[in-house]
């Protein structure tokens, strides 16, 4: 999944309320974690840093 799609999914999740929001953001978190792992394997430091930032935002918003 590309970064624009991740950002779009994050915005969708933020627009939801209650349990739907929590479930959606958890799904986005899992996708970002998987993408982050793949990016790390591909040695793309700029993308890795940005994805780490996105993951931190998702985790912070989901708590």
N, CA, C and O atoms as a Tripos MOL2 file, in Angstrom:
@<TRIPOS>MOLECULE
protein
  252   251    63     0     0
PROTEIN
NO_CHARGES

@<TRIPOS>ATOM
      1 N           0.8590   -1.1650    0.0000 N.3       1 UNK1
      2 CA          0.0000    0.0000    0.0000 C.3       1 UNK1
      3 C           0.9070    1.2300    0.0000 C.2       1 UNK1
      4 O           1.8910    1.2850    0.7370 O.2       1 UNK1
      5 N           0.5660    2.2170   -0.8350 N.am      2 UNK2
      6 CA          1.4080    3.4070   -0.8930 C.3       2 UNK2
      7 C           1.0570    4.3960    0.2210 C.2       2 UNK2
      8 O           0.0320    4.2710    0.8910 O.2       2 UNK2
      9 N           1.9200    5.3600    0.3920 N.am      3 UNK3
     10 CA          1.7650    6.3080    1.4980 C.3       3 UNK3
     11 C           0.4930    7.1330    1.3620 C.2       3 UNK3
     12 O          -0.1710    7.4080    2.3620 O.2       3 UNK3
     13 N           0.1410    7.5340    0.1380 N.am      4 UNK4
     14 CA         -1.0790    8.3180   -0.0430 C.3       4 UNK4
     15 C          -2.3060    7.5210    0.3900 C.2       4 UNK4
     16 O          -3.2300    8.0770    0.9830 O.2       4 UNK4
     17 N          -2.3190    6.2360    0.0990 N.am      5 UNK5
     18 CA         -3.4430    5.3870    0.5080 C.3       5 UNK5
     19 C          -3.4920    5.2620    2.0350 C.2       5 UNK5
     20 O          -4.5700    5.2770    2.6280 O.2       5 UNK5
     21 N          -2.3330    5.1400    2.6580 N.am      6 UNK6
     22 CA         -2.2900    5.0710    4.1230 C.3       6 UNK6
     23 C          -2.8290    6.3570    4.7440 C.2       6 UNK6
     24 O          -3.6040    6.3200    5.6990 O.2       6 UNK6
     25 N          -2.4090    7.4940    4.1890 N.am      7 UNK7
     26 CA         -2.8990    8.7760    4.7100 C.3       7 UNK7
     27 C          -4.4070    8.8950    4.5280 C.2       7 UNK7
     28 O          -5.1130    9.3720    5.4170 O.2       7 UNK7
     29 N          -4.8950    8.4590    3.3690 N.am      8 UNK8
     30 CA         -6.3320    8.5090    3.0950 C.3       8 UNK8
     31 C          -7.1030    7.6380    4.0810 C.2       8 UNK8
     32 O          -8.1330    8.0530    4.6110 O.2       8 UNK8
     33 N          -6.6000    6.4330    4.3240 N.am      9 UNK9
     34 CA         -7.2550    5.5330    5.2730 C.3       9 UNK9
     35 C          -7.2300    6.0970    6.6870 C.2       9 UNK9
     36 O          -8.1810    5.9120    7.4470 O.2       9 UNK9
     37 N          -6.1590    6.7750    7.0390 N.am     10 UNK10
     38 CA         -6.0730    7.3940    8.3570 C.3      10 UNK10
     39 C          -7.1270    8.4910    8.4930 C.2      10 UNK10
     40 O          -7.7770    8.5990    9.5330 O.2      10 UNK10
     41 N          -7.3000    9.3010    7.4520 N.am     11 UNK11
     42 CA         -8.3140   10.3610    7.4800 C.3      11 UNK11
     43 C          -9.7180    9.7730    7.6050 C.2      11 UNK11
     44 O         -10.5530   10.3060    8.3360 O.2      11 UNK11
     45 N          -9.9760    8.6790    6.8950 N.am     12 UNK12
     46 CA        -11.2850    8.0220    6.9850 C.3      12 UNK12
     47 C         -11.5160    7.5470    8.4180 C.2      12 UNK12
     48 O         -12.5850    7.7700    8.9880 O.2      12 UNK12
     49 N         -10.5120    6.8950    8.9950 N.am     13 UNK13
     50 CA        -10.6300    6.4030   10.3620 C.3      13 UNK13
     51 C         -10.8960    7.5110   11.3590 C.2      13 UNK13
     52 O         -11.6540    7.3310   12.3120 O.2      13 UNK13
     53 N         -10.2710    8.6610   11.1390 N.am     14 UNK14
     54 CA        -10.4510    9.7870   12.0520 C.3      14 UNK14
     55 C         -11.8400   10.3860   11.9580 C.2      14 UNK14
     56 O         -12.3110   11.0220   12.9020 O.2      14 UNK14
     57 N         -12.4980   10.1900   10.8300 N.am     15 UNK15
     58 CA        -13.8370   10.7560   10.6640 C.3      15 UNK15
     59 C         -14.9140    9.9000   11.3270 C.2      15 UNK15
     60 O         -16.0510   10.3450   11.4900 O.2      15 UNK15
     61 N         -14.5580    8.6780   11.7070 N.am     16 UNK16
     62 CA        -15.5220    7.7800   12.3370 C.3      16 UNK16
     63 C         -15.6200    8.0640   13.8320 C.2      16 UNK16
     64 O         -14.8130    8.8040   14.3940 O.2      16 UNK16
     65 N         -16.6180    7.4660   14.4600 N.am     17 UNK17
     66 CA        -16.8360    7.6560   15.8950 C.3      17 UNK17
     67 C         -16.8990    6.3030   16.6060 C.2      17 UNK17
     68 O         -17.2450    5.2890   16.0000 O.2      17 UNK17
     69 N         -16.5630    6.3000   17.8860 N.am     18 UNK18
     70 CA        -16.7520    5.1320   18.7430 C.3      18 UNK18
     71 C         -15.9650    3.9050   18.3380 C.2      18 UNK18
     72 O         -14.7970    3.9850   17.9570 O.2      18 UNK18
     73 N         -16.6350    2.7640   18.4300 N.am     19 UNK19
     74 CA        -15.9950    1.4830   18.1700 C.3      19 UNK19
     75 C         -15.5560    1.3490   16.7210 C.2      19 UNK19
     76 O         -14.5250    0.7380   16.4380 O.2      19 UNK19
     77 N         -16.3290    1.9160   15.8010 N.am     20 UNK20
     78 CA        -15.9590    1.8660   14.3840 C.3      20 UNK20
     79 C         -14.6110    2.5560   14.1700 C.2      20 UNK20
     80 O         -13.7730    2.0770   13.4050 O.2      20 UNK20
     81 N         -14.4140    3.6740   14.8460 N.am     21 UNK21
     82 CA        -13.1490    4.4130   14.7440 C.3      21 UNK21
     83 C         -11.9990    3.5660   15.2780 C.2      21 UNK21
     84 O         -10.9530    3.4520   14.6390 O.2      21 UNK21
     85 N         -12.1980    2.9750   16.4480 N.am     22 UNK22
     86 CA        -11.1530    2.1480   17.0540 C.3      22 UNK22
     87 C         -10.7820    0.9750   16.1510 C.2      22 UNK22
     88 O          -9.6010    0.6970   15.9420 O.2      22 UNK22
     89 N         -11.7920    0.2900   15.6190 N.am     23 UNK23
     90 CA        -11.5470   -0.8560   14.7430 C.3      23 UNK23
     91 C         -10.8150   -0.4370   13.4740 C.2      23 UNK23
     92 O          -9.8630   -1.0960   13.0540 O.2      23 UNK23
     93 N         -11.2540    0.6460   12.8730 N.am     24 UNK24
     94 CA        -10.6580    1.1170   11.6260 C.3      24 UNK24
     95 C          -9.2110    1.5400   11.8540 C.2      24 UNK24
     96 O          -8.3240    1.1700   11.0850 O.2      24 UNK24
     97 N          -8.9730    2.3170   12.9140 N.am     25 UNK25
     98 CA         -7.6120    2.7700   13.1930 C.3      25 UNK25
     99 C          -6.6980    1.6090   13.5650 C.2      25 UNK25
    100 O          -5.5040    1.6460   13.2680 O.2      25 UNK25
    101 N          -7.2410    0.5820   14.2080 N.am     26 UNK26
    102 CA         -6.4330   -0.6020   14.5080 C.3      26 UNK26
    103 C          -6.0050   -1.2760   13.2040 C.2      26 UNK26
    104 O          -4.8610   -1.7100   13.0710 O.2      26 UNK26
    105 N          -6.9200   -1.3590   12.2520 N.am     27 UNK27
    106 CA         -6.5930   -1.9320   10.9450 C.3      27 UNK27
    107 C          -5.5230   -1.1230   10.2300 C.2      27 UNK27
    108 O          -4.5980   -1.6850    9.6440 O.2      27 UNK27
    109 N          -5.6530    0.1960   10.2810 N.am     28 UNK28
    110 CA         -4.6430    1.0650    9.6710 C.3      28 UNK28
    111 C          -3.2970    0.8550   10.3640 C.2      28 UNK28
    112 O          -2.2560    0.8020    9.7090 O.2      28 UNK28
    113 N          -3.3250    0.7350   11.6800 N.am     29 UNK29
    114 CA         -2.0930    0.5070   12.4350 C.3      29 UNK29
    115 C          -1.4120   -0.7690   11.9620 C.2      29 UNK29
    116 O          -0.2000   -0.7760   11.7480 O.2      29 UNK29
    117 N          -2.1570   -1.8310   11.7980 N.am     30 UNK30
    118 CA         -1.5830   -3.1110   11.3510 C.3      30 UNK30
    119 C          -0.9740   -2.9790    9.9530 C.2      30 UNK30
    120 O           0.1000   -3.5160    9.6840 O.2      30 UNK30
    121 N          -1.6720   -2.2540    9.0630 N.am     31 UNK31
    122 CA         -1.1630   -2.0520    7.7040 C.3      31 UNK31
    123 C           0.1340   -1.2500    7.7400 C.2      31 UNK31
    124 O           1.0950   -1.5860    7.0480 O.2      31 UNK31
    125 N           0.1600   -0.1900    8.5470 N.am     32 UNK32
    126 CA          1.3710    0.6340    8.6510 C.3      32 UNK32
    127 C           2.5160   -0.1930    9.2260 C.2      32 UNK32
    128 O           3.6490   -0.0780    8.7570 O.2      32 UNK32
    129 N           2.2460   -1.0170   10.2240 N.am     33 UNK33
    130 CA          3.2920   -1.8630   10.8060 C.3      33 UNK33
    131 C           3.8650   -2.8130    9.7610 C.2      33 UNK33
    132 O           5.0810   -2.9850    9.6710 O.2      33 UNK33
    133 N           2.9870   -3.4290    8.9720 N.am     34 UNK34
    134 CA          3.4500   -4.3570    7.9340 C.3      34 UNK34
    135 C           4.2580   -3.6100    6.8690 C.2      34 UNK34
    136 O           5.3130   -4.0790    6.4430 O.2      34 UNK34
    137 N           3.7590   -2.4520    6.4460 N.am     35 UNK35
    138 CA          4.4580   -1.6560    5.4420 C.3      35 UNK35
    139 C           5.8030   -1.1840    5.9780 C.2      35 UNK35
    140 O           6.7920   -1.1490    5.2460 O.2      35 UNK35
    141 N           5.8380   -0.8250    7.2450 N.am     36 UNK36
    142 CA          7.0780   -0.3870    7.8830 C.3      36 UNK36
    143 C           8.1000   -1.5160    7.8850 C.2      36 UNK36
    144 O           9.2780   -1.2890    7.6060 O.2      36 UNK36
    145 N           7.6630   -2.7140    8.1920 N.am     37 UNK37
    146 CA          8.5450   -3.8740    8.1960 C.3      37 UNK37
    147 C           9.0960   -4.1440    6.8000 C.2      37 UNK37
    148 O          10.2880   -4.4060    6.6430 O.2      37 UNK37
    149 N           8.2310   -4.0810    5.7860 N.am     38 UNK38
    150 CA          8.6620   -4.3000    4.4040 C.3      38 UNK38
    151 C           9.6330   -3.2130    3.9640 C.2      38 UNK38
    152 O          10.6150   -3.4950    3.2770 O.2      38 UNK38
    153 N           9.3650   -1.9800    4.3530 N.am     39 UNK39
    154 CA         10.2280   -0.8580    3.9880 C.3      39 UNK39
    155 C          11.6020   -1.0170    4.6160 C.2      39 UNK39
    156 O          12.6200   -0.7300    3.9850 O.2      39 UNK39
    157 N          11.6260   -1.4710    5.8450 N.am     40 UNK40
    158 CA         12.8940   -1.6870    6.5410 C.3      40 UNK40
    159 C          13.7200   -2.7340    5.7960 C.2      40 UNK40
    160 O          14.9310   -2.5780    5.6470 O.2      40 UNK40
    161 N          13.0760   -3.7860    5.3350 N.am     41 UNK41
    162 CA         13.7670   -4.8350    4.5860 C.3      41 UNK41
    163 C          14.3170   -4.2990    3.2680 C.2      41 UNK41
    164 O          15.3480   -4.7670    2.7850 O.2      41 UNK41
    165 N          13.6210   -3.3070    2.6810 N.am     42 UNK42
    166 CA         14.0340   -2.7410    1.3960 C.3      42 UNK42
    167 C          15.0180   -1.5870    1.5510 C.2      42 UNK42
    168 O          15.4380   -0.9990    0.5540 O.2      42 UNK42
    169 N          15.3860   -1.2610    2.7670 N.am     43 UNK43
    170 CA         16.3480   -0.1980    3.0650 C.3      43 UNK43
    171 C          15.9820    1.1330    2.4110 C.2      43 UNK43
    172 O          16.7530    1.6790    1.6220 O.2      43 UNK43
    173 N          14.8080    1.6430    2.7420 N.am     44 UNK44
    174 CA         14.3680    2.9530    2.2600 C.3      44 UNK44
    175 C          14.2260    3.8730    3.4740 C.2      44 UNK44
    176 O          13.1290    4.0110    4.0140 O.2      44 UNK44
    177 N          15.3230    4.5030    3.9120 N.am     45 UNK45
    178 CA         15.3050    5.2470    5.1770 C.3      45 UNK45
    179 C          14.2960    6.3900    5.2430 C.2      45 UNK45
    180 O          13.6580    6.5690    6.2810 O.2      45 UNK45
    181 N          14.1290    7.1690    4.1760 N.am     46 UNK46
    182 CA         13.1720    8.2820    4.2120 C.3      46 UNK46
    183 C          11.7520    7.7750    4.4190 C.2      46 UNK46
    184 O          10.9970    8.3250    5.2200 O.2      46 UNK46
    185 N          11.4010    6.7340    3.6980 N.am     47 UNK47
    186 CA         10.0600    6.1640    3.8240 C.3      47 UNK47
    187 C           9.8890    5.5430    5.2090 C.2      47 UNK47
    188 O           8.8160    5.6300    5.8050 O.2      47 UNK47
    189 N          10.9480    4.9170    5.7170 N.am     48 UNK48
    190 CA         10.9010    4.3010    7.0380 C.3      48 UNK48
    191 C          10.6100    5.3500    8.1110 C.2      48 UNK48
    192 O           9.7800    5.1260    8.9920 O.2      48 UNK48
    193 N          11.2870    6.4840    8.0360 N.am     49 UNK49
    194 CA         11.0820    7.5520    9.0210 C.3      49 UNK49
    195 C           9.6510    8.0620    8.9590 C.2      49 UNK49
    196 O           9.0150    8.2510    9.9970 O.2      49 UNK49
    197 N           9.1350    8.2880    7.7510 N.am     50 UNK50
    198 CA          7.7770    8.8010    7.6170 C.3      50 UNK50
    199 C           6.7540    7.7810    8.1180 C.2      50 UNK50
    200 O           5.8010    8.1480    8.8050 O.2      50 UNK50
    201 N           6.9410    6.5230    7.7830 N.am     51 UNK51
    202 CA          6.0160    5.4870    8.2380 C.3      51 UNK51
    203 C           6.0700    5.3380    9.7550 C.2      51 UNK51
    204 O           5.0460    5.0760   10.3860 O.2      51 UNK51
    205 N           7.2480    5.5020   10.3440 N.am     52 UNK52
    206 CA          7.3600    5.4620   11.8040 C.3      52 UNK52
    207 C           6.5450    6.5870   12.4230 C.2      52 UNK52
    208 O           5.8730    6.3980   13.4370 O.2      52 UNK52
    209 N           6.6110    7.7680   11.7980 N.am     53 UNK53
    210 CA          5.8250    8.9090   12.2620 C.3      53 UNK53
    211 C           4.3320    8.6050   12.1460 C.2      53 UNK53
    212 O           3.5720    8.8540   13.0820 O.2      53 UNK53
    213 N           3.9110    8.0650   10.9970 N.am     54 UNK54
    214 CA          2.4960    7.7240   10.8030 C.3      54 UNK54
    215 C           2.0340    6.7150   11.8420 C.2      54 UNK54
    216 O           0.9510    6.8590   12.4090 O.2      54 UNK54
    217 N           2.8450    5.7000   12.0960 N.am     55 UNK55
    218 CA          2.4860    4.6760   13.0730 C.3      55 UNK55
    219 C           2.3240    5.2970   14.4580 C.2      55 UNK55
    220 O           1.3810    4.9710   15.1790 O.2      55 UNK55
    221 N           3.2260    6.1780   14.8240 N.am     56 UNK56
    222 CA          3.1190    6.8410   16.1260 C.3      56 UNK56
    223 C           1.8320    7.6480   16.2140 C.2      56 UNK56
    224 O           1.1860    7.6750   17.2620 O.2      56 UNK56
    225 N           1.4540    8.3050   15.1200 N.am     57 UNK57
    226 CA          0.2240    9.0850   15.1050 C.3      57 UNK57
    227 C          -0.9950    8.1820   15.2770 C.2      57 UNK57
    228 O          -1.9070    8.5030   16.0400 O.2      57 UNK57
    229 N          -1.0110    7.0610   14.5710 N.am     58 UNK58
    230 CA         -2.1420    6.1350   14.6520 C.3      58 UNK58
    231 C          -2.2650    5.5840   16.0620 C.2      58 UNK58
    232 O          -3.3630    5.5400   16.6170 O.2      58 UNK58
    233 N          -1.1540    5.1670   16.6460 N.am     59 UNK59
    234 CA         -1.1870    4.6150   18.0020 C.3      59 UNK59
    235 C          -1.6590    5.6710   18.9900 C.2      59 UNK59
    236 O          -2.4700    5.3830   19.8700 O.2      59 UNK59
    237 N          -1.1540    6.8940   18.8500 N.am     60 UNK60
    238 CA         -1.5500    7.9840   19.7400 C.3      60 UNK60
    239 C          -3.0410    8.2830   19.6100 C.2      60 UNK60
    240 O          -3.7130    8.5170   20.6150 O.2      60 UNK60
    241 N          -3.5580    8.2800   18.4010 N.am     61 UNK61
    242 CA         -4.9670    8.5920   18.1740 C.3      61 UNK61
    243 C          -5.8880    7.4720   18.6410 C.2      61 UNK61
    244 O          -7.0440    7.7130   18.9900 O.2      61 UNK61
    245 N          -5.3750    6.2620   18.6430 N.am     62 UNK62
    246 CA         -6.2070    5.1130   18.9740 C.3      62 UNK62
    247 C          -6.2460    4.8490   20.4760 C.2      62 UNK62
    248 O          -6.9410    3.9340   20.9190 O.2      62 UNK62
    249 N          -5.5200    5.6260   21.2620 N.am     63 UNK63
    250 CA         -5.5100    5.4080   22.7100 C.3      63 UNK63
    251 C          -6.4500    6.3440   23.4060 C.2      63 UNK63
    252 O          -6.5700    6.3020   24.6300 O.2      63 UNK63
@<TRIPOS>BOND
     1     1     2 1
     2     2     3 1
     3     3     4 2
     4     3     5 am
     5     5     6 1
     6     6     7 1
     7     7     8 2
     8     7     9 am
     9     9    10 1
    10    10    11 1
    11    11    12 2
    12    11    13 am
    13    13    14 1
    14    14    15 1
    15    15    16 2
    16    15    17 am
    17    17    18 1
    18    18    19 1
    19    19    20 2
    20    19    21 am
    21    21    22 1
    22    22    23 1
    23    23    24 2
    24    23    25 am
    25    25    26 1
    26    26    27 1
    27    27    28 2
    28    27    29 am
    29    29    30 1
    30    30    31 1
    31    31    32 2
    32    31    33 am
    33    33    34 1
    34    34    35 1
    35    35    36 2
    36    35    37 am
    37    37    38 1
    38    38    39 1
    39    39    40 2
    40    39    41 am
    41    41    42 1
    42    42    43 1
    43    43    44 2
    44    43    45 am
    45    45    46 1
    46    46    47 1
    47    47    48 2
    48    47    49 am
    49    49    50 1
    50    50    51 1
    51    51    52 2
    52    51    53 am
    53    53    54 1
    54    54    55 1
    55    55    56 2
    56    55    57 am
    57    57    58 1
    58    58    59 1
    59    59    60 2
    60    59    61 am
    61    61    62 1
    62    62    63 1
    63    63    64 2
    64    63    65 am
    65    65    66 1
    66    66    67 1
    67    67    68 2
    68    67    69 am
    69    69    70 1
    70    70    71 1
    71    71    72 2
    72    71    73 am
    73    73    74 1
    74    74    75 1
    75    75    76 2
    76    75    77 am
    77    77    78 1
    78    78    79 1
    79    79    80 2
    80    79    81 am
    81    81    82 1
    82    82    83 1
    83    83    84 2
    84    83    85 am
    85    85    86 1
    86    86    87 1
    87    87    88 2
    88    87    89 am
    89    89    90 1
    90    90    91 1
    91    91    92 2
    92    91    93 am
    93    93    94 1
    94    94    95 1
    95    95    96 2
    96    95    97 am
    97    97    98 1
    98    98    99 1
    99    99   100 2
   100    99   101 am
   101   101   102 1
   102   102   103 1
   103   103   104 2
   104   103   105 am
   105   105   106 1
   106   106   107 1
   107   107   108 2
   108   107   109 am
   109   109   110 1
   110   110   111 1
   111   111   112 2
   112   111   113 am
   113   113   114 1
   114   114   115 1
   115   115   116 2
   116   115   117 am
   117   117   118 1
   118   118   119 1
   119   119   120 2
   120   119   121 am
   121   121   122 1
   122   122   123 1
   123   123   124 2
   124   123   125 am
   125   125   126 1
   126   126   127 1
   127   127   128 2
   128   127   129 am
   129   129   130 1
   130   130   131 1
   131   131   132 2
   132   131   133 am
   133   133   134 1
   134   134   135 1
   135   135   136 2
   136   135   137 am
   137   137   138 1
   138   138   139 1
   139   139   140 2
   140   139   141 am
   141   141   142 1
   142   142   143 1
   143   143   144 2
   144   143   145 am
   145   145   146 1
   146   146   147 1
   147   147   148 2
   148   147   149 am
   149   149   150 1
   150   150   151 1
   151   151   152 2
   152   151   153 am
   153   153   154 1
   154   154   155 1
   155   155   156 2
   156   155   157 am
   157   157   158 1
   158   158   159 1
   159   159   160 2
   160   159   161 am
   161   161   162 1
   162   162   163 1
   163   163   164 2
   164   163   165 am
   165   165   166 1
   166   166   167 1
   167   167   168 2
   168   167   169 am
   169   169   170 1
   170   170   171 1
   171   171   172 2
   172   171   173 am
   173   173   174 1
   174   174   175 1
   175   175   176 2
   176   175   177 am
   177   177   178 1
   178   178   179 1
   179   179   180 2
   180   179   181 am
   181   181   182 1
   182   182   183 1
   183   183   184 2
   184   183   185 am
   185   185   186 1
   186   186   187 1
   187   187   188 2
   188   187   189 am
   189   189   190 1
   190   190   191 1
   191   191   192 2
   192   191   193 am
   193   193   194 1
   194   194   195 1
   195   195   196 2
   196   195   197 am
   197   197   198 1
   198   198   199 1
   199   199   200 2
   200   199   201 am
   201   201   202 1
   202   202   203 1
   203   203   204 2
   204   203   205 am
   205   205   206 1
   206   206   207 1
   207   207   208 2
   208   207   209 am
   209   209   210 1
   210   210   211 1
   211   211   212 2
   212   211   213 am
   213   213   214 1
   214   214   215 1
   215   215   216 2
   216   215   217 am
   217   217   218 1
   218   218   219 1
   219   219   220 2
   220   219   221 am
   221   221   222 1
   222   222   223 1
   223   223   224 2
   224   223   225 am
   225   225   226 1
   226   226   227 1
   227   227   228 2
   228   227   229 am
   229   229   230 1
   230   230   231 1
   231   231   232 2
   232   231   233 am
   233   233   234 1
   234   234   235 1
   235   235   236 2
   236   235   237 am
   237   237   238 1
   238   238   239 1
   239   239   240 2
   240   239   241 am
   241   241   242 1
   242   242   243 1
   243   243   244 2
   244   243   245 am
   245   245   246 1
   246   246   247 1
   247   247   248 2
   248   247   249 am
   249   249   250 1
   250   250   251 1
   251   251   252 2
@<TRIPOS>SUBSTRUCTURE
     1 UNK1         2 RESIDUE 1 A UNK
     2 UNK2         6 RESIDUE 1 A UNK
     3 UNK3        10 RESIDUE 1 A UNK
     4 UNK4        14 RESIDUE 1 A UNK
     5 UNK5        18 RESIDUE 1 A UNK
     6 UNK6        22 RESIDUE 1 A UNK
     7 UNK7        26 RESIDUE 1 A UNK
     8 UNK8        30 RESIDUE 1 A UNK
     9 UNK9        34 RESIDUE 1 A UNK
    10 UNK10       38 RESIDUE 1 A UNK
    11 UNK11       42 RESIDUE 1 A UNK
    12 UNK12       46 RESIDUE 1 A UNK
    13 UNK13       50 RESIDUE 1 A UNK
    14 UNK14       54 RESIDUE 1 A UNK
    15 UNK15       58 RESIDUE 1 A UNK
    16 UNK16       62 RESIDUE 1 A UNK
    17 UNK17       66 RESIDUE 1 A UNK
    18 UNK18       70 RESIDUE 1 A UNK
    19 UNK19       74 RESIDUE 1 A UNK
    20 UNK20       78 RESIDUE 1 A UNK
    21 UNK21       82 RESIDUE 1 A UNK
    22 UNK22       86 RESIDUE 1 A UNK
    23 UNK23       90 RESIDUE 1 A UNK
    24 UNK24       94 RESIDUE 1 A UNK
    25 UNK25       98 RESIDUE 1 A UNK
    26 UNK26      102 RESIDUE 1 A UNK
    27 UNK27      106 RESIDUE 1 A UNK
    28 UNK28      110 RESIDUE 1 A UNK
    29 UNK29      114 RESIDUE 1 A UNK
    30 UNK30      118 RESIDUE 1 A UNK
    31 UNK31      122 RESIDUE 1 A UNK
    32 UNK32      126 RESIDUE 1 A UNK
    33 UNK33      130 RESIDUE 1 A UNK
    34 UNK34      134 RESIDUE 1 A UNK
    35 UNK35      138 RESIDUE 1 A UNK
    36 UNK36      142 RESIDUE 1 A UNK
    37 UNK37      146 RESIDUE 1 A UNK
    38 UNK38      150 RESIDUE 1 A UNK
    39 UNK39      154 RESIDUE 1 A UNK
    40 UNK40      158 RESIDUE 1 A UNK
    41 UNK41      162 RESIDUE 1 A UNK
    42 UNK42      166 RESIDUE 1 A UNK
    43 UNK43      170 RESIDUE 1 A UNK
    44 UNK44      174 RESIDUE 1 A UNK
    45 UNK45      178 RESIDUE 1 A UNK
    46 UNK46      182 RESIDUE 1 A UNK
    47 UNK47      186 RESIDUE 1 A UNK
    48 UNK48      190 RESIDUE 1 A UNK
    49 UNK49      194 RESIDUE 1 A UNK
    50 UNK50      198 RESIDUE 1 A UNK
    51 UNK51      202 RESIDUE 1 A UNK
    52 UNK52      206 RESIDUE 1 A UNK
    53 UNK53      210 RESIDUE 1 A UNK
    54 UNK54      214 RESIDUE 1 A UNK
    55 UNK55      218 RESIDUE 1 A UNK
    56 UNK56      222 RESIDUE 1 A UNK
    57 UNK57      226 RESIDUE 1 A UNK
    58 UNK58      230 RESIDUE 1 A UNK
    59 UNK59      234 RESIDUE 1 A UNK
    60 UNK60      238 RESIDUE 1 A UNK
    61 UNK61      242 RESIDUE 1 A UNK
    62 UNK62      246 RESIDUE 1 A UNK
    63 UNK63      250 RESIDUE 1 A UNK
